[in-house]
């Protein structure tokens, strides 16, 4: 049976949970806020953790960067999101950075559920607002669907 899932709404808590779980101890994924995307009165709470700041940026209609730390060079490109090679020291030392928005999150989550990339037995964890209890592997898989549109790193 094929399921067609569409994510129409996602809360700040859902985003915080997903981004926190996906980046905690992740070997390949980092998240960054582009310069200028965390300014204004909606972001005045200095006590927010980084994941709350990331969620606020997305909910404000702005973009975040997902950094692919497994990218070996500037030809290591996946997915269709806007991307660029980021180097802090030299062209051989960096990773691919992908820009994503709240709409990309919704689209990626819907695709993960529809195409079976997200384990069926765990779908309830994502769709049940009282649960939202998934582990690092599941959260990383969801982020791959958000960023790349498919599972890249098994």
Beta strands, then each sheet from edge to edge (+ up, - down):
strand 1: 29-33
strand 2: 64-68
strand 3: 83-90
strand 4: 93-100
sheet 1: 1+ 2- 4+ 3-
end
